[in-house]
Amino acid sequence: MASDKVKTVTDADFGESVKKGLVLVDFWAEWCAPCRRIAPVVDQLAEQYDGRLTVAKMNVDENPATPPSYMIRGIPTLLLFKDGDLKETVVGLTDRDDLARLIDRHLS
C-alpha cells in the first residue's frame, strides 16, 4: 500500500522538487524486485517524517534524463538532498533504521 505522502517526480520537475528542504528521492523501476522490497520502507519514512522530509519516487524507465546526471547505475538508489544539494547516496537494499539515522543526521 503506497503512502499518499510520497510524491512522484519526473525529469521535468526534478530540480524544482529537490531545491527546498530535506528531500529523499527513491529511483526505481517496476521490474526491479529490490525496489519493490524497499518501497514499504520508503512509505514508512514518508509517514514517520511527514512535515520534516519530502519523500519522492522517480521511475527510471519513464525518466531517462535525471538518473545519469546523478551517476545512477543500479536501483534502488536513494538520494538525500538538502536545499538542492546532494548530501547522501544509498545504493541497494537497506533497512528502515539505517535510513532513519541517515535522515536524522540532516534534519537539524
Sequence and secondary structure as in RCSB ss.txt:
>XXXX:A:sequence
MASDKVKTVTDADFGESVKKGLVLVDFWAEWCAPCRRIAPVVDQLAEQYDGRLTVAKMNVDENPATPPSYMIRGI
PTLLLFKDGDLKETVVGLTDRDDLARLIDRHLS
>XXXX:A:secstr
   TTEEE  TTTHHHHHSSSEEEEEEE TT HHHHHHHHHHHHHHHHTTTT EEEEEETTT  SHHHHTT  SS
SEEEEEETTEEEEEEES   HHHHHHHHHHH  
